[in-house]
Amino acid sequence: MLHDVVITGDNGTIDGQGSVWWDWFSSHSLNYTRPPLVEFIDSKDVVVSNLTFLNAPAYNIHPVYCSNVQVQNVSIYAPPESPHTVGVVPDSSNNVCIEDCNITVGYDAIALKSGWDEYGISYNRPTTNIHIKTVNLQAESGAALAFGSEMSGGISDVLAESLHLSKSSSGIELRTTKGRGGYIRDILISNTTMESVRVALNATGQCGSHPDEKFDPTALPVLDLITIKNVVGSNVTLAGNFTGILESPFTSICLSNISLSINNESSSYWVCSNIFGFSKSVSPEPCRDLESTNTSSACFSLLDSSDRFSVL
């Protein structure tokens, strides 16, 4: 275990020179995974600040099984066409703060994870108590802010605020699938602007592969108590895609004070199935699945207070 680790610089640069890895990945000539640019494993009290990360082979900053991690004033860049490059990836870690960062990558800008199928369920280390604030995120083929799909150890107690999301396939995306188990719950996302995002809000229960054939297809994930409020978006193609799991519907999806400007004349701005939630002051008008009176009391309590979130 490492502890009390600081990686910082006066806007110094760490260049992963990842183009050769991208070529190998795209040609399917790799027999192993690509390395991260910076990875901490089982470490405590870590600070990464005042640096620029360029051209990572895959992940840029990857804390795994870590506690008390701060990523501050960091710029991350990989070309939009770089395959599956990801910015900051808190993975089975707790007490993580990501703030004042600019991230542009090929896939996900920030992705929260916590283990893969039976291995994540067995290890049982969640990603929890995460604070993301004042970040500019761009993710060409993925999500600016992603949860999962590897979330078998659980993801909870996340506060993300003051986000600017642009030129991304998805703005905010929660991913899971049958066999994952685990949960994504107690998430609050607020004060967000989006520009040129294909799908503004996305939650799917049909995303992700499995590491092997040992996974349990009856291990159903839970997605509950997701609050998104105070969002303004322009040049959006689809307002929301909420596709839950029949045997384990997504519950308490709470939307408030959201205004999205749609860039097409489609009569369907939302796609919804196997979800239950509530909305108020949302435009365009969401699907009926998000108008449930059964969850309105839980949603109102979440919308009116963020006291239950610990701020790092």
Short mmCIF file of the C-alpha atoms (twelve columns), coordinates in Angstrom:
data_MODEL
# 
_entry.id   MODEL 
# 
loop_
_atom_site.group_PDB 
_atom_site.id 
_atom_site.type_symbol 
_atom_site.label_atom_id 
_atom_site.label_alt_id 
_atom_site.label_comp_id 
_atom_site.label_asym_id 
_atom_site.label_seq_id 
_atom_site.Cartn_x 
_atom_site.Cartn_y 
_atom_site.Cartn_z 
_atom_site.pdbx_PDB_model_num 
ATOM 1   C CA . MET A 1   0.000   0.000   0.000   1 
ATOM 2   C CA . LEU A 2   1.120   3.538   -0.829  1 
ATOM 3   C CA . HIS A 3   0.010   6.512   1.267   1 
ATOM 4   C CA . ASP A 4   0.557   10.261  1.206   1 
ATOM 5   C CA . VAL A 5   1.358   10.368  -2.511  1 
ATOM 6   C CA . VAL A 6   1.492   13.626  -4.492  1 
ATOM 7   C CA . ILE A 7   2.027   13.881  -8.248  1 
ATOM 8   C CA . THR A 8   2.031   17.540  -9.218  1 
ATOM 9   C CA . GLY A 9   3.744   20.048  -11.470 1 
ATOM 10  C CA . ASP A 10  3.590   23.566  -12.813 1 
ATOM 11  C CA . ASN A 11  1.361   22.403  -15.667 1 
ATOM 12  C CA . GLY A 12  3.948   19.827  -16.640 1 
ATOM 13  C CA . THR A 13  3.011   17.207  -19.221 1 
ATOM 14  C CA . ILE A 14  2.874   13.418  -19.124 1 
ATOM 15  C CA . ASP A 15  2.572   12.089  -22.683 1 
ATOM 16  C CA . GLY A 16  1.523   8.457   -23.053 1 
ATOM 17  C CA . GLN A 17  2.361   8.352   -26.784 1 
ATOM 18  C CA . GLY A 18  -0.626  6.104   -27.195 1 
ATOM 19  C CA . SER A 19  -0.994  6.064   -30.977 1 
ATOM 20  C CA . VAL A 20  0.775   2.721   -31.382 1 
ATOM 21  C CA . TRP A 21  -1.520  1.211   -28.747 1 
ATOM 22  C CA . TRP A 22  -4.575  2.628   -30.508 1 
ATOM 23  C CA . ASP A 23  -3.451  1.027   -33.762 1 
ATOM 24  C CA . TRP A 24  -2.885  -2.341  -32.097 1 
ATOM 25  C CA . PHE A 25  -6.252  -2.120  -30.338 1 
ATOM 26  C CA . SER A 26  -8.134  -1.178  -33.506 1 
ATOM 27  C CA . SER A 27  -6.481  -3.984  -35.492 1 
ATOM 28  C CA . HIS A 28  -7.352  -6.544  -32.762 1 
ATOM 29  C CA . SER A 29  -3.690  -7.557  -32.523 1 
ATOM 30  C CA . LEU A 30  -3.405  -7.213  -28.728 1 
ATOM 31  C CA . ASN A 31  -3.494  -10.282 -26.507 1 
ATOM 32  C CA . TYR A 32  -3.668  -8.216  -23.307 1 
ATOM 33  C CA . THR A 33  -5.157  -4.993  -22.029 1 
ATOM 34  C CA . ARG A 34  -3.645  -1.586  -22.672 1 
ATOM 35  C CA . PRO A 35  -1.821  0.072   -19.760 1 
ATOM 36  C CA . PRO A 36  -3.148  3.120   -17.909 1 
ATOM 37  C CA . LEU A 37  -1.088  6.290   -17.897 1 
ATOM 38  C CA . VAL A 38  -1.198  6.607   -14.079 1 
ATOM 39  C CA . GLU A 39  -2.623  3.925   -11.787 1 
ATOM 40  C CA . PHE A 40  -2.768  3.682   -7.993  1 
ATOM 41  C CA . ILE A 41  -3.704  0.383   -6.358  1 
ATOM 42  C CA . ASP A 42  -4.744  0.004   -2.723  1 
ATOM 43  C CA . SER A 43  -3.432  3.465   -1.834  1 
ATOM 44  C CA . LYS A 44  -4.506  6.213   0.555   1 
ATOM 45  C CA . ASP A 45  -4.225  10.013  0.604   1 
ATOM 46  C CA . VAL A 46  -3.342  10.598  -3.053  1 
ATOM 47  C CA . VAL A 47  -3.181  13.970  -4.835  1 
ATOM 48  C CA . VAL A 48  -2.797  14.486  -8.594  1 
ATOM 49  C CA . SER A 49  -2.740  18.171  -9.529  1 
ATOM 50  C CA . ASN A 50  -1.554  20.874  -11.916 1 
ATOM 51  C CA . LEU A 51  -0.635  18.515  -14.751 1 
ATOM 52  C CA . THR A 52  -1.529  17.820  -18.369 1 
ATOM 53  C CA . PHE A 53  -2.006  14.222  -19.502 1 
ATOM 54  C CA . LEU A 54  -1.804  13.487  -23.235 1 
ATOM 55  C CA . ASN A 55  -2.435  10.486  -25.467 1 
ATOM 56  C CA . ALA A 56  -2.988  7.736   -22.905 1 
ATOM 57  C CA . PRO A 57  -3.090  4.207   -24.350 1 
ATOM 58  C CA . ALA A 58  -6.450  3.730   -22.568 1 
ATOM 59  C CA . TYR A 59  -7.195  5.098   -19.053 1 
ATOM 60  C CA . ASN A 60  -5.459  8.281   -17.927 1 
ATOM 61  C CA . ILE A 61  -5.868  8.304   -14.125 1 
ATOM 62  C CA . HIS A 62  -7.072  5.053   -12.532 1 
ATOM 63  C CA . PRO A 63  -7.293  4.794   -8.725  1 
ATOM 64  C CA . VAL A 64  -8.242  1.217   -7.758  1 
ATOM 65  C CA . TYR A 65  -9.122  0.178   -4.168  1 
ATOM 66  C CA . CYS A 66  -8.057  3.649   -3.010  1 
ATOM 67  C CA . SER A 67  -9.212  6.092   -0.328  1 
ATOM 68  C CA . ASN A 68  -8.942  9.861   -0.097  1 
ATOM 69  C CA . VAL A 69  -8.008  10.755  -3.672  1 
ATOM 70  C CA . GLN A 70  -7.966  14.313  -5.043  1 
ATOM 71  C CA . VAL A 71  -7.635  15.113  -8.735  1 
ATOM 72  C CA . GLN A 72  -7.377  18.892  -9.085  1 
ATOM 73  C CA . ASN A 73  -6.603  21.304  -11.899 1 
ATOM 74  C CA . VAL A 74  -5.754  18.577  -14.363 1 
ATOM 75  C CA . SER A 75  -6.097  18.698  -18.162 1 
ATOM 76  C CA . ILE A 76  -6.511  15.450  -20.074 1 
ATOM 77  C CA . TYR A 77  -6.510  15.156  -23.839 1 
ATOM 78  C CA . ALA A 78  -6.649  12.344  -26.371 1 
ATOM 79  C CA . PRO A 79  -7.846  12.773  -29.960 1 
ATOM 80  C CA . PRO A 80  -11.605 12.301  -30.364 1 
ATOM 81  C CA . GLU A 81  -10.982 9.362   -32.700 1 
ATOM 82  C CA . SER A 82  -8.683  7.547   -30.231 1 
ATOM 83  C CA . PRO A 83  -10.378 4.232   -29.408 1 
ATOM 84  C CA . HIS A 84  -11.801 3.790   -25.924 1 
ATOM 85  C CA . THR A 85  -9.565  6.362   -24.247 1 
ATOM 86  C CA . VAL A 86  -10.937 7.353   -20.836 1 
ATOM 87  C CA . GLY A 87  -10.104 10.246  -18.517 1 
ATOM 88  C CA . VAL A 88  -10.449 9.684   -14.754 1 
ATOM 89  C CA . VAL A 89  -11.704 6.277   -13.548 1 
ATOM 90  C CA . PRO A 90  -12.353 5.907   -9.791  1 
ATOM 91  C CA . ASP A 91  -12.657 2.137   -9.388  1 
ATOM 92  C CA . SER A 92  -13.774 0.508   -6.124  1 
ATOM 93  C CA . SER A 93  -12.532 3.617   -4.347  1 
ATOM 94  C CA . ASN A 94  -13.978 5.972   -1.739  1 
ATOM 95  C CA . ASN A 95  -13.613 9.618   -0.798  1 
ATOM 96  C CA . VAL A 96  -12.630 10.871  -4.235  1 
ATOM 97  C CA . CYS A 97  -12.755 14.517  -5.338  1 
ATOM 98  C CA . ILE A 98  -12.365 15.550  -8.987  1 
ATOM 99  C CA . GLU A 99  -12.449 19.316  -9.492  1 
ATOM 100 C CA . ASP A 100 -11.370 22.103  -11.820 1 
ATOM 101 C CA . CYS A 101 -10.467 19.708  -14.636 1 
ATOM 102 C CA . ASN A 102 -10.703 19.831  -18.439 1 
ATOM 103 C CA . ILE A 103 -11.043 16.430  -20.076 1 
ATOM 104 C CA . THR A 104 -11.372 15.580  -23.787 1 
ATOM 105 C CA . VAL A 105 -11.075 11.928  -24.801 1 
ATOM 106 C CA . GLY A 106 -12.326 9.363   -27.289 1 
ATOM 107 C CA . TYR A 107 -14.683 7.477   -24.963 1 
ATOM 108 C CA . ASP A 108 -15.673 8.407   -21.362 1 
ATOM 109 C CA . ALA A 109 -14.355 11.580  -19.734 1 
ATOM 110 C CA . ILE A 110 -15.099 10.469  -16.143 1 
ATOM 111 C CA . ALA A 111 -16.223 6.886   -15.476 1 
ATOM 112 C CA . LEU A 112 -17.089 5.458   -12.052 1 
ATOM 113 C CA . LYS A 113 -16.618 1.688   -11.722 1 
ATOM 114 C CA . SER A 114 -16.527 -1.006  -9.016  1 
ATOM 115 C CA . GLY A 115 -15.810 -4.490  -10.274 1 
ATOM 116 C CA . TRP A 116 -16.992 -6.870  -12.956 1 
ATOM 117 C CA . ASP A 117 -19.697 -9.501  -12.409 1 
ATOM 118 C CA . GLU A 118 -18.924 -12.324 -9.934  1 
ATOM 119 C CA . TYR A 119 -15.460 -10.916 -9.207  1 
ATOM 120 C CA . GLY A 120 -16.795 -7.526  -8.186  1 
ATOM 121 C CA . ILE A 121 -19.625 -9.113  -6.205  1 
ATOM 122 C CA . SER A 122 -17.159 -11.327 -4.324  1 
ATOM 123 C CA . TYR A 123 -14.629 -8.565  -3.585  1 
ATOM 124 C CA . ASN A 124 -17.488 -6.274  -2.567  1 
ATOM 125 C CA . ARG A 125 -15.675 -2.940  -2.533  1 
ATOM 126 C CA . PRO A 126 -17.947 -0.100  -3.641  1 
ATOM 127 C CA . THR A 127 -17.122 3.229   -5.169  1 
ATOM 128 C CA . THR A 128 -18.659 5.697   -2.736  1 
ATOM 129 C CA . ASN A 129 -18.503 9.245   -1.475  1 
ATOM 130 C CA . ILE A 130 -17.474 10.877  -4.745  1 
ATOM 131 C CA . HIS A 131 -17.533 14.631  -5.386  1 
ATOM 132 C CA . ILE A 132 -17.151 15.981  -8.925  1 
ATOM 133 C CA . LYS A 133 -17.330 19.732  -9.470  1 
ATOM 134 C CA . THR A 134 -16.387 22.476  -11.915 1 
ATOM 135 C CA . VAL A 135 -15.281 20.266  -14.781 1 
ATOM 136 C CA . ASN A 136 -15.403 20.580  -18.572 1 
ATOM 137 C CA . LEU A 137 -15.956 17.181  -20.161 1 
ATOM 138 C CA . GLN A 138 -15.982 16.017  -23.771 1 
ATOM 139 C CA . ALA A 139 -16.344 12.382  -24.828 1 
ATOM 140 C CA . GLU A 140 -16.595 11.743  -28.547 1 
ATOM 141 C CA . SER A 141 -18.043 8.214   -28.628 1 
ATOM 142 C CA . GLY A 142 -18.918 7.646   -24.955 1 
ATOM 143 C CA . ALA A 143 -20.317 9.609   -22.037 1 
ATOM 144 C CA . ALA A 144 -19.036 12.805  -20.492 1 
ATOM 145 C CA . LEU A 145 -19.989 11.380  -17.073 1 
ATOM 146 C CA . ALA A 146 -20.459 7.604   -16.899 1 
ATOM 147 C CA . PHE A 147 -21.429 5.125   -14.189 1 
ATOM 148 C CA . GLY A 148 -20.532 1.482   -14.911 1 
ATOM 149 C CA . SER A 149 -21.051 -0.709  -16.649 1 
ATOM 150 C CA . GLU A 150 -18.638 -2.513  -14.320 1 
ATOM 151 C CA . MET A 151 -20.459 -1.709  -11.050 1 
ATOM 152 C CA . SER A 152 -20.830 -5.076  -9.314  1 
ATOM 153 C CA . GLY A 153 -19.330 -3.821  -6.045  1 
ATOM 154 C CA . GLY A 154 -21.782 -0.923  -5.989  1 
ATOM 155 C CA . ILE A 155 -21.648 2.817   -6.707  1 
ATOM 156 C CA . SER A 156 -23.285 5.233   -4.272  1 
ATOM 157 C CA . ASP A 157 -23.234 8.663   -2.660  1 
ATOM 158 C CA . VAL A 158 -22.066 10.665  -5.644  1 
ATOM 159 C CA . LEU A 159 -22.426 14.439  -5.882  1 
ATOM 160 C CA . ALA A 160 -21.628 15.970  -9.285  1 
ATOM 161 C CA . GLU A 161 -22.163 19.699  -9.726  1 
ATOM 162 C CA . SER A 162 -21.173 22.600  -11.952 1 
ATOM 163 C CA . LEU A 163 -20.535 20.412  -14.989 1 
ATOM 164 C CA . HIS A 164 -20.067 21.565  -18.577 1 
ATOM 165 C CA . LEU A 165 -20.562 18.709  -21.028 1 
ATOM 166 C CA . SER A 166 -20.067 19.088  -24.776 1 
ATOM 167 C CA . LYS A 167 -19.563 17.233  -28.063 1 
ATOM 168 C CA . SER A 168 -20.319 13.835  -26.552 1 
ATOM 169 C CA . SER A 169 -22.368 10.813  -27.519 1 
ATOM 170 C CA . SER A 170 -24.021 10.904  -24.065 1 
ATOM 171 C CA . GLY A 171 -24.016 13.621  -21.464 1 
ATOM 172 C CA . ILE A 172 -24.785 11.543  -18.369 1 
ATOM 173 C CA . GLU A 173 -24.986 7.758   -18.693 1 
ATOM 174 C CA . LEU A 174 -25.672 4.994   -16.164 1 
ATOM 175 C CA . ARG A 175 -24.867 1.506   -17.480 1 
ATOM 176 C CA . THR A 176 -25.486 -1.988  -16.237 1 
ATOM 177 C CA . THR A 177 -26.796 -5.370  -17.348 1 
ATOM 178 C CA . LYS A 178 -28.027 -8.716  -16.044 1 
ATOM 179 C CA . GLY A 179 -25.266 -10.639 -14.285 1 
ATOM 180 C CA . ARG A 180 -23.696 -7.543  -12.751 1 
ATOM 181 C CA . GLY A 181 -25.494 -7.567  -9.409  1 
ATOM 182 C CA . GLY A 182 -24.471 -4.571  -7.324  1 
ATOM 183 C CA . TYR A 183 -26.189 -1.194  -7.371  1 
ATOM 184 C CA . ILE A 184 -26.048 2.413   -8.521  1 
ATOM 185 C CA . ARG A 185 -27.910 4.566   -6.008  1 
ATOM 186 C CA . ASP A 186 -27.950 7.837   -4.118  1 
ATOM 187 C CA . ILE A 187 -26.660 9.929   -7.007  1 
ATOM 188 C CA . LEU A 188 -27.187 13.701  -7.217  1 
ATOM 189 C CA . ILE A 189 -26.212 15.624  -10.366 1 
ATOM 190 C CA . SER A 190 -26.960 19.354  -10.483 1 
ATOM 191 C CA . ASN A 191 -26.128 22.640  -12.180 1 
ATOM 192 C CA . THR A 192 -25.110 21.215  -15.536 1 
ATOM 193 C CA . THR A 193 -24.874 22.690  -19.020 1 
ATOM 194 C CA . MET A 194 -24.734 20.584  -22.178 1 
ATOM 195 C CA . GLU A 195 -23.885 21.521  -25.756 1 
ATOM 196 C CA . SER A 196 -23.975 19.308  -28.840 1 
ATOM 197 C CA . VAL A 197 -24.718 16.073  -27.008 1 
ATOM 198 C CA . ARG A 198 -26.532 13.275  -28.835 1 
ATOM 199 C CA . VAL A 199 -28.332 11.782  -25.803 1 
ATOM 200 C CA . ALA A 200 -28.545 14.102  -22.817 1 
ATOM 201 C CA . LEU A 201 -29.615 11.608  -20.128 1 
ATOM 202 C CA . ASN A 202 -29.075 7.889   -20.535 1 
ATOM 203 C CA . ALA A 203 -29.643 4.895   -18.248 1 
ATOM 204 C CA . THR A 204 -29.541 1.399   -19.693 1 
ATOM 205 C CA . GLY A 205 -29.819 -2.117  -18.321 1 
ATOM 206 C CA . GLN A 206 -28.530 -3.718  -21.516 1 
ATOM 207 C CA . CYS A 207 -24.949 -2.508  -21.650 1 
ATOM 208 C CA . GLY A 208 -21.696 -4.371  -21.183 1 
ATOM 209 C CA . SER A 209 -20.100 -7.747  -21.770 1 
ATOM 210 C CA . HIS A 210 -19.015 -10.406 -19.275 1 
ATOM 211 C CA . PRO A 211 -15.448 -11.477 -18.401 1 
ATOM 212 C CA . ASP A 212 -16.227 -15.175 -18.773 1 
ATOM 213 C CA . GLU A 213 -19.037 -17.709 -18.650 1 
ATOM 214 C CA . LYS A 214 -19.024 -17.942 -14.831 1 
ATOM 215 C CA . PHE A 215 -21.313 -14.955 -14.314 1 
ATOM 216 C CA . ASP A 216 -24.724 -15.480 -12.707 1 
ATOM 217 C CA . PRO A 217 -27.481 -14.243 -15.064 1 
ATOM 218 C CA . THR A 218 -29.843 -14.010 -12.071 1 
ATOM 219 C CA . ALA A 219 -27.570 -11.457 -10.365 1 
ATOM 220 C CA . LEU A 220 -29.707 -8.415  -11.079 1 
ATOM 221 C CA . PRO A 221 -28.379 -4.896  -10.523 1 
ATOM 222 C CA . VAL A 222 -30.332 -2.224  -8.649  1 
ATOM 223 C CA . LEU A 223 -30.550 1.346   -9.903  1 
ATOM 224 C CA . ASP A 224 -32.369 3.607   -7.446  1 
ATOM 225 C CA . LEU A 225 -32.520 7.160   -6.124  1 
ATOM 226 C CA . ILE A 226 -30.983 9.000   -9.074  1 
ATOM 227 C CA . THR A 227 -31.556 12.760  -8.946  1 
ATOM 228 C CA . ILE A 228 -30.743 15.093  -11.834 1 
ATOM 229 C CA . LYS A 229 -31.687 18.760  -11.533 1 
ATOM 230 C CA . ASN A 230 -30.904 22.219  -12.879 1 
ATOM 231 C CA . VAL A 231 -29.767 21.201  -16.359 1 
ATOM 232 C CA . VAL A 232 -29.731 23.321  -19.526 1 
ATOM 233 C CA . GLY A 233 -28.873 21.767  -22.867 1 
ATOM 234 C CA . SER A 234 -28.609 22.980  -26.461 1 
ATOM 235 C CA . ASN A 235 -28.273 21.110  -29.754 1 
ATOM 236 C CA . VAL A 236 -29.407 17.829  -28.178 1 
ATOM 237 C CA . THR A 237 -30.686 14.992  -30.378 1 
ATOM 238 C CA . LEU A 238 -32.525 12.872  -27.771 1 
ATOM 239 C CA . ALA A 239 -33.534 14.195  -24.356 1 
ATOM 240 C CA . GLY A 240 -33.451 10.887  -22.506 1 
ATOM 241 C CA . ASN A 241 -33.148 7.139   -22.941 1 
ATOM 242 C CA . PHE A 242 -34.131 5.244   -19.783 1 
ATOM 243 C CA . THR A 243 -34.237 1.512   -20.469 1 
ATOM 244 C CA . GLY A 244 -34.402 -0.583  -17.313 1 
ATOM 245 C CA . ILE A 245 -34.487 -4.327  -16.711 1 
ATOM 246 C CA . LEU A 246 -37.833 -6.103  -16.655 1 
ATOM 247 C CA . GLU A 247 -36.945 -8.204  -13.598 1 
ATOM 248 C CA . SER A 248 -35.304 -5.241  -11.815 1 
ATOM 249 C CA . PRO A 249 -36.771 -1.922  -12.982 1 
ATOM 250 C CA . PHE A 250 -34.919 1.323   -12.325 1 
ATOM 251 C CA . THR A 251 -36.657 3.208   -9.515  1 
ATOM 252 C CA . SER A 252 -36.835 6.726   -8.101  1 
ATOM 253 C CA . ILE A 253 -35.466 8.480   -11.166 1 
ATOM 254 C CA . CYS A 254 -35.978 12.115  -10.156 1 
ATOM 255 C CA . LEU A 255 -35.737 14.935  -12.699 1 
ATOM 256 C CA . SER A 256 -36.263 18.636  -11.950 1 
ATOM 257 C CA . ASN A 257 -35.741 21.982  -13.634 1 
ATOM 258 C CA . ILE A 258 -34.353 20.606  -16.900 1 
ATOM 259 C CA . SER A 259 -34.559 22.454  -20.220 1 
ATOM 260 C CA . LEU A 260 -33.194 20.779  -23.346 1 
ATOM 261 C CA . SER A 261 -33.241 22.290  -26.833 1 
ATOM 262 C CA . ILE A 262 -33.750 19.478  -29.336 1 
ATOM 263 C CA . ASN A 263 -32.106 19.753  -32.753 1 
ATOM 264 C CA . ASN A 264 -34.638 17.720  -34.740 1 
ATOM 265 C CA . GLU A 265 -38.378 17.530  -35.348 1 
ATOM 266 C CA . SER A 266 -38.850 14.030  -33.940 1 
ATOM 267 C CA . SER A 267 -42.125 13.413  -32.172 1 
ATOM 268 C CA . SER A 268 -40.330 11.256  -29.597 1 
ATOM 269 C CA . TYR A 269 -37.858 13.036  -27.353 1 
ATOM 270 C CA . TRP A 270 -37.709 10.323  -24.682 1 
ATOM 271 C CA . VAL A 271 -37.362 6.532   -24.687 1 
ATOM 272 C CA . CYS A 272 -38.533 4.807   -21.500 1 
ATOM 273 C CA . SER A 273 -39.184 1.244   -20.355 1 
ATOM 274 C CA . ASN A 274 -39.025 -0.615  -17.036 1 
ATOM 275 C CA . ILE A 275 -38.435 2.527   -14.977 1 
ATOM 276 C CA . PHE A 276 -40.327 4.447   -12.300 1 
ATOM 277 C CA . GLY A 277 -39.686 8.070   -11.481 1 
ATOM 278 C CA . PHE A 278 -40.961 11.583  -11.111 1 
ATOM 279 C CA . SER A 279 -40.330 14.894  -12.832 1 
ATOM 280 C CA . LYS A 280 -41.182 18.554  -12.479 1 
ATOM 281 C CA . SER A 281 -40.336 21.534  -14.686 1 
ATOM 282 C CA . VAL A 282 -38.796 19.350  -17.404 1 
ATOM 283 C CA . SER A 283 -38.812 20.287  -21.104 1 
ATOM 284 C CA . PRO A 284 -39.468 18.624  -23.445 1 
ATOM 285 C CA . GLU A 285 -42.156 16.819  -21.480 1 
ATOM 286 C CA . PRO A 286 -40.844 13.414  -20.369 1 
ATOM 287 C CA . CYS A 287 -42.484 10.038  -20.783 1 
ATOM 288 C CA . ARG A 288 -45.262 8.849   -18.481 1 
ATOM 289 C CA . ASP A 289 -42.890 6.492   -16.685 1 
ATOM 290 C CA . LEU A 290 -41.371 9.616   -15.129 1 
ATOM 291 C CA . GLU A 291 -44.689 10.920  -13.833 1 
ATOM 292 C CA . SER A 292 -45.333 8.310   -11.159 1 
ATOM 293 C CA . THR A 293 -47.038 9.621   -8.013  1 
ATOM 294 C CA . ASN A 294 -45.759 6.598   -6.076  1 
ATOM 295 C CA . THR A 295 -42.185 7.936   -6.143  1 
ATOM 296 C CA . SER A 296 -42.951 11.646  -5.933  1 
ATOM 297 C CA . SER A 297 -42.466 11.910  -2.168  1 
ATOM 298 C CA . ALA A 298 -39.032 10.262  -2.317  1 
ATOM 299 C CA . CYS A 299 -38.060 12.446  -5.256  1 
ATOM 300 C CA . PHE A 300 -39.135 15.681  -3.589  1 
ATOM 301 C CA . SER A 301 -37.045 14.890  -0.522  1 
ATOM 302 C CA . LEU A 302 -34.029 14.286  -2.761  1 
ATOM 303 C CA . LEU A 303 -34.623 17.348  -4.907  1 
ATOM 304 C CA . ASP A 304 -34.914 19.691  -1.953  1 
ATOM 305 C CA . SER A 305 -31.852 18.591  -0.010  1 
ATOM 306 C CA . SER A 306 -28.267 17.453  -0.597  1 
ATOM 307 C CA . ASP A 307 -27.399 17.176  3.095   1 
ATOM 308 C CA . ARG A 308 -27.007 13.412  2.877   1 
ATOM 309 C CA . PHE A 309 -24.000 13.809  0.600   1 
ATOM 310 C CA . SER A 310 -20.588 14.177  2.172   1 
ATOM 311 C CA . VAL A 311 -18.572 16.854  0.421   1 
ATOM 312 C CA . LEU A 312 -14.833 16.304  0.366   1 
# 
